[in-house]
Amino acid sequence: MKPPACSPFLLLLVQLVSTRSAHPGFGSEGRRGYASGGKNVLLIIVDDLRTSLGCYGDDIVKSPNIDQFASHSILFSNAYAQQAVCAPSRVSFLTGRRPDTTRLFDFNSYWRKHAGNYSTLPQYFKEHGYVTMSVGKVFHPGISSNHSDDYPYSWSVKPYHPSSEKYENEKTCKGKDGELHANLVCPVDVSKVPEGTLPDIQSTEEAIRLLKVVKQQNSSFFLAIGYHKPHIPFRFPKEFLKLYPIENVSLAPDPNIPRHLPLVAYNPWMDIRKREDVQALNISFPYGPIPQHFQRLIRQSYFASVSYLDSQVGQLLSAVENLGLFKDTIIVFISDHGWSLGEHGDWAKYSNFDVATRVPMMFYVPEVTNRGQLQPGIFTYIDPFSAESNRKVTAGNIKEDPVELLSLFATIADLAHLPLLPKCPVSSFDIDLCSEGYSLLSYVMPGYTKENGETVAYSSYPRPADTPQWNSDLPDLKDIRIMGYSMRTSDYRFTTWVGYNPSTFEANFTDIHAQELYFVSTDPNQDNNLFNRSIHAHLTSKLFRNLNV
């Protein structure tokens, strides 16, 4: 069932943009010249998408529309989330602050009250005359965004959520017994699910409607759309299974727990254990393993979910082109973090492994990343079931340096010609507007020089204990006793697990519980921990120094 064409959300938007000339901050005068000649922004945020895309070298997944987008974009092959869980990651890159600054490591606090009244990326654009709109899962819903998606601070109009979101975790998955279950693996007949639609389908429809409105009103806009898939449950149109015959689905190349892995680094994937079909397997805690036939089902369903997502992104980008907006709209595609598909015996995010922290990140800038080409046809929709979907497309421009999602705020503002964000001082809890990341403009725009030397990406993850517990994946703040800080360079990933005080929000780098070191060139999957305290202890001091610059 489609939302009504004249929803209250749309009526409010039309009213807002129709009065923009009289509204302080709208129009070129209101922007004080900062955004003169600037671009619109479309920010596409995906949930739990690892780099399982054709444009990232994956030979299994069919993602023709995202690959086509990549061919006209700057692609960062080593971009990393600052924490591999939804709410902390999203708050981090939407405020430009690290989790240690937002003090959000779970889902149970609102940063404006808990840490500092920090400005957000959409808020910054709103304050500079843009109509800012949110569709789907942008901020994580709930306490972490004040049960309002940070409205009205960040958004010009109340954020839109698909009406079918409420069925995502309900018993809508038909089992072999003919009954409905709350399963992990959940291919569906869309015509038979409640409302006859799925959240991501509704989000695409709503985003396209909003693009038509702002196009008609000639409004400068910042539109963020958050897609749910491939986040669990794997609830997607069942026809996408045809793209991945189960007999062709392989297991993870490294399904075993890595050698010398400290137990604190492992998470027992409790969220999938709560699903009815997984519970029926009676898998032992904390290591499993999951039976191989079900491992293949999980991987097949994840890949199918990605292709379903790709079709939605393709429809959205096709609308951008058909409306002529591709000529003056910066388009950014990211994921909040990755997800393990059996690597290291793991089936979740919630870790510091690359498979959980490494994410797709791409920037399209008209006349820049597509080498001056603005002719129609760059975002033509590609049917994932057509022969054309098998055509291999090369990413337009690949940047291999490690970078952080944290840099998103500063980079998008820079690309849109908004005032430069000041660099945050070491303690920035009382500063509402600054960035702990740095702009990636030098990677995107020709003629700009990279200011920093060696690039490093930092991630962290909290644990309640040194061994896997039922709450190791998502410990509440009060239960955090250990924090794992990771430093990812071009050559290695180093992690140190240290004592943490959740009352004072302080890490004790003299209280070392465990450490990890993986060399990328010889061990790309991070399967062999080579840390030797007597040889590599200097890395701990280097990590501590770099986290405090």
Secondary structure, DSSP 8 states (H G I E B T S, - for coil): ----TT-HHHHHHHHHHHTGGGSTT-HHHHTTTTTTT--EEEEEEESS--S-SGGGT-SS---HHHHHHHTTSEEEEEEE-SSSSHHHHHHHHHHT--HHHHT-SSSS--HHHHT-----HHHHHHHTT-EEEEEESSS-SSGGGTTTTTTTTS-SS--B--GGGGGTTSS-EE-TTSSEE--SEEEE-GGGSGGG--HHHHHHHHHHHHHHHHHHHT--EEEEEEE-TTSSSEEEEGGGGGGS-GGG----S--S--BT--GGG----HHHHTSHHHHTT---TTT----HHHHHHHHHHHHHHHHHHHHHHHHHHHHHHHTTGGGSEEEEEEES----SSGGG--SS-SSSHHHHEEEEEEE-TTTTTTT---TTTT----TTSGGGGS----SEEE-S-EEGGGHHHHHHHHTT-----B--S--TT-SS-BSS---HHHHSTT-----SS--EEEEEEESSSS--TTSSS--GGG--EEEEEEE-SSEEEEEEEEEETTTTEEEEEEEEEEEEEETTT-TT--B----HHHHTHHHHHHHHHHT-
